[in-house]
Each structure stands twice: as structure tokens, then as C-alpha cells.
Amino acid sequence: MNRDLGQKIYVAGHRGMVGSAIVRNLEAQGYQNIITKTHAQLDLTNQSAVSQFFAAEKPDQVYLAAAKVGGIHANNTFPAEFIYQNLMMEANVIHQAFEHGVKKLLFLGSSCIYPKLASQPMAESALLTGTLEPTNEPYAIAKIAGIKLCESYNRQYGISHGLDYRSVMPTNLYGPGDNYYPENSHVIPALIRKFHEAKVNQAPEVVIWGTGTPMREFLYVDDMAAASVFVMDLDKSTYDQHTAPMQSHINVGFGSDITIAQLAATVGKVVGYQGQIVYDPSKPDGTLRKWMDSGRLNRLGWKAQIKFDEGLALAYQDFLRMNQ
Ligand SMILES: NC(=O)c1ccc[n+]([C@@H]2O[C@H](COP(=O)([O-])OP(=O)(O)OC[C@H]3O[C@@H](n4cnc5c(N)ncnc54)[C@H](OP(=O)(O)O)[C@@H]3O)[C@@H](O)[C@H]2O)c1
């Protein structure tokens, strides 16, 4: 492990779900020199603003957790914004980090970089082996470009400039800071809201779309932050042994997946809902399975710590706090 608690660390996207968890983790570990800027203070799509920021701050490390993120509807409606803004943020931050002497950077990607029909669990080697899911292809292409930016800068400047830019690909995340708006939330916050409202209204049943049989993997966001700091702090020789220059990204998953029916039952229990859970098979199931192969990260010595029901209980507390 390479730990210097006095290093100046820039967390981009610190008000987001993942960025805020990274800041919590770094602070808990004793890192004392963390710098942040809100979107209003620094628009990362603005090249000259990003250049001025790096020139003024000269951080030692960068966590790139800022991104334009959204669900299927937003991705389908605003594909130009998703590809443009994410490409610009990545290109600006990674290039300006290089220009201003940042040796270490961690880029946050997503499991949507893998082909729609990748075999399960999805290993890092599945990248660029097939066609992407069309609904979020522009976003996925931008995320793949982020990985390739890190790799290309390492390959060209790694030895001459001591550059070491890494990337991690999280599975579905949940926890504090999640988006609970019904129109565009992910499955866990959507179910938390649904079961909570059913409990409050004493509804006799909660209807879940589809058959309940598709399988999904979920990781608590503080585990994701812990994995991010773990990967950033890994010795270069250890990291190099487990990655390749043109296949350097590392999956971060919980390690196992559950059915939507198991998920619904657990959310119902955590929320304290007493009624029936009913499935509506006339509604689409979506992809049957989406599960990351986290073997590379496990072999490096990290695995998820927060059990699913514990994480859900914490997420429900967060929902209650947000909706007081
Ligand atoms: N949440 C998940 O389940 C999940 C799963 C896999 C991967 N990830 C990845 O993790 C990363 C972070 O996701 P998240 O869930 O934390 O997203 P989030 O909650 O939406 O946070 C993203 C942050 O980026 C900031 N941002 C967006 N555009 C910006 C710009 N032009 N300039 C400066 N800041 C900007 C946002 O600020 P404003 O809100 O002020 O715009 C926000 O604070 C993303 O790369 C995402 O792909 C997330």
C-alpha cells in the first residue's frame, strides 16, 4: 500500500453518490488535504476552467467520480448530452491532470461498458468483444474512452513522467446519496420508495414489474468507495502484475447476485411492509442476468464488507432522512 495522508487529493464529483462516499472514506482514513469543487464552481466540460483549476491546485491524486449519469429514459432522450459531457469531462480532467504533474488518477466507469450479451459473470476481458446495449451506448462509449484515455496516457507517459492512471468499473450501487425520484431512480431506491409508501398507506399489495426472476448484483456505495481507495493505493508492481497495459480496468462487484424477487422481499422486510408482494409478468423483465466477475479485485486482496440486508437498512435510514 502506498499511503501518504498529507497528499493533496482532488475528488471530482464530491456531491454525487460515489464521490461523497469517497470523501467519507478518505476522511475516515485520515487523509487531510482533500479538495473539492461543486459543478457551479468548476464545470469539468470547460477545458480552460479545468486547466486553470489544475494549474492553481496542483493535486497529487485525482478521483474522477464526476459524470453525467441517468437511467434508460434520460440516456435515450439525451444521448448527445451523455456522450459529449462525459467525453469532455474525462478528456479535460485526465489531460489536465497529466499536464499539471498529477501522477495518480482513478477513473470511475460502469458495468455498461460490457457487451449486451457478455457471458456471466462479466470479466474485464469481455471489454470490446461485442455490441453494447443500444439504450446507453453513447454513455458506455464515453466510459470506454475514459479507460482508454487512462491506458494511453500510461503507455505514452508512464515511464517518462511516472504516470499511473487506473480505472474501476462498479456494479449497481446503492446507499446514502441515492436518487429516490420515482421517474428516473434505479431499482433499489425505487423499491424503497414503493414499499415505504405502501407501508404508510397500508396498501394490501405491492406490484413488482416482470416475473421477479432476473438477477442483479448490488454493492453498497461505501464498499465502492473503499474499493476505489484500495485500488488507488495499491503498489504499482502489484497492480501491474494483475492488469495489462491495454486491459487495466478492475471490476468492483459484491461477488454474488440475487433475484428481483429476493430483492423485493428483503426491501419489504427492511422497510417493515406487512402486505403481499405480487408480480406483473405482462411487464418486461429486462436483461436476465448482469453480474460482474470481481476475481481480479479479490485476488488483489479486496472484497465487499457490507452485507446486503445491513446496507439496505442503512439505505432506508438515508431515504427517511431525505424525506423527513
Ligand atoms: N450509482 C451507481 O449505481 C453507479 C453504478 C456504476 C457506476 N457508477 C459511476 O460512478 C460515477 C459517479 O456516479 P454517481 O452515482 O455518484 O453519480 P451522481 O450522484 O449523479 O454524481 C455525479 C456528480 O458529478 C457532477 N457533475 C456532473 N457533470 C459535471 C460537470 N460538467 N462539471 C462538474 N461536475 C459535474 C454532479 O454534479 P451536479 O449534480 O451538480 O451536476 C454530481 O455531483 C459515474 O461515473 C458512474 O458511471 C455509478
Ligand as a Chemical Component Dictionary entry (heavy atoms), coordinates in Angstrom:
data_LIG
# 
_chem_comp.id                   LIG 
_chem_comp.type                 NON-POLYMER 
_chem_comp.pdbx_formal_charge   0 
_chem_comp.three_letter_code    LIG 
# 
loop_
_chem_comp_atom.comp_id 
_chem_comp_atom.atom_id 
_chem_comp_atom.alt_atom_id 
_chem_comp_atom.type_symbol 
_chem_comp_atom.charge 
_chem_comp_atom.model_Cartn_x 
_chem_comp_atom.model_Cartn_y 
_chem_comp_atom.model_Cartn_z 
_chem_comp_atom.pdbx_ordinal 
LIG N1  N1  N 0  -24.726 4.976  -8.909  1  
LIG C1  C1  C 0  -24.484 3.801  -9.471  2  
LIG O1  O1  O 0  -25.231 2.824  -9.316  3  
LIG C2  C2  C 0  -23.260 3.623  -10.305 4  
LIG C3  C3  C 0  -23.019 2.357  -10.796 5  
LIG C4  C4  C 0  -21.916 2.156  -11.590 6  
LIG C5  C5  C 0  -21.073 3.216  -11.872 7  
LIG N2  N2  N 1  -21.297 4.437  -11.374 8  
LIG C6  C6  C 0  -20.345 5.502  -11.755 9  
LIG O2  O2  O 0  -19.875 6.269  -10.680 10 
LIG C7  C7  C 0  -19.661 7.614  -11.087 11 
LIG C8  C8  C 0  -20.409 8.540  -10.164 12 
LIG O3  O3  O 0  -21.781 8.187  -10.176 13 
LIG P1  P1  P 0  -22.819 8.733  -9.091  14 
LIG O4  O4  O 0  -23.876 7.717  -8.952  15 
LIG O5  O5  O -1 -22.073 9.233  -7.905  16 
LIG O6  O6  O 0  -23.433 9.971  -9.916  17 
LIG P2  P2  P 0  -24.107 11.294 -9.326  18 
LIG O7  O7  O 0  -24.667 11.048 -7.976  19 
LIG O8  O8  O 0  -25.003 11.813 -10.406 20 
LIG O9  O9  O 0  -22.853 12.291 -9.171  21 
LIG C9  C9  C 0  -22.172 12.800 -10.279 22 
LIG C10 C10 C 0  -21.517 14.094 -9.859  23 
LIG O10 O10 O 0  -20.823 14.655 -10.981 24 
LIG C11 C11 C 0  -21.097 16.044 -11.013 25 
LIG N3  N3  N 0  -21.033 16.582 -12.373 26 
LIG C12 C12 C 0  -21.773 16.214 -13.439 27 
LIG N4  N4  N 0  -21.443 16.966 -14.510 28 
LIG C13 C13 C 0  -20.462 17.822 -14.100 29 
LIG C14 C14 C 0  -19.735 18.841 -14.741 30 
LIG N5  N5  N 0  -19.918 19.153 -16.033 31 
LIG N6  N6  N 0  -18.816 19.521 -14.011 32 
LIG C15 C15 C 0  -18.623 19.242 -12.703 33 
LIG N7  N7  N 0  -19.287 18.266 -12.038 34 
LIG C16 C16 C 0  -20.206 17.573 -12.735 35 
LIG C17 C17 C 0  -22.506 16.162 -10.492 36 
LIG O11 O11 O 0  -22.761 17.469 -10.047 37 
LIG P3  P3  P 0  -24.233 18.114 -10.318 38 
LIG O12 O12 O 0  -25.203 17.139 -9.721  39 
LIG O13 O13 O 0  -24.158 19.416 -9.606  40 
LIG O14 O14 O 0  -24.354 18.208 -11.804 41 
LIG C18 C18 C 0  -22.511 15.143 -9.367  42 
LIG O15 O15 O 0  -22.040 15.700 -8.165  43 
LIG C19 C19 C 0  -20.136 7.688  -12.538 44 
LIG O16 O16 O 0  -19.017 7.587  -13.381 45 
LIG C20 C20 C 0  -20.996 6.484  -12.711 46 
LIG O17 O17 O 0  -20.951 5.960  -14.018 47 
LIG C21 C21 C 0  -22.386 4.687  -10.594 48 
# 
loop_
_chem_comp_bond.comp_id 
_chem_comp_bond.atom_id_1 
_chem_comp_bond.atom_id_2 
_chem_comp_bond.value_order 
_chem_comp_bond.pdbx_ordinal 
LIG N1  C1  SING 1  
LIG C1  O1  DOUB 2  
LIG C1  C2  SING 3  
LIG C2  C3  SING 4  
LIG C2  C21 DOUB 5  
LIG C3  C4  DOUB 6  
LIG C4  C5  SING 7  
LIG C5  N2  DOUB 8  
LIG N2  C6  SING 9  
LIG N2  C21 SING 10 
LIG C6  O2  SING 11 
LIG C6  C20 SING 12 
LIG O2  C7  SING 13 
LIG C7  C8  SING 14 
LIG C7  C19 SING 15 
LIG C8  O3  SING 16 
LIG O3  P1  SING 17 
LIG P1  O4  DOUB 18 
LIG P1  O5  SING 19 
LIG P1  O6  SING 20 
LIG O6  P2  SING 21 
LIG P2  O7  DOUB 22 
LIG P2  O8  SING 23 
LIG P2  O9  SING 24 
LIG O9  C9  SING 25 
LIG C9  C10 SING 26 
LIG C10 O10 SING 27 
LIG C10 C18 SING 28 
LIG O10 C11 SING 29 
LIG C11 N3  SING 30 
LIG C11 C17 SING 31 
LIG N3  C12 SING 32 
LIG N3  C16 SING 33 
LIG C12 N4  DOUB 34 
LIG N4  C13 SING 35 
LIG C13 C14 SING 36 
LIG C13 C16 DOUB 37 
LIG C14 N5  SING 38 
LIG C14 N6  DOUB 39 
LIG N6  C15 SING 40 
LIG C15 N7  DOUB 41 
LIG N7  C16 SING 42 
LIG C17 O11 SING 43 
LIG C17 C18 SING 44 
LIG O11 P3  SING 45 
LIG P3  O12 DOUB 46 
LIG P3  O13 SING 47 
LIG P3  O14 SING 48 
LIG C18 O15 SING 49 
LIG C19 O16 SING 50 
LIG C19 C20 SING 51 
LIG C20 O17 SING 52 
# 
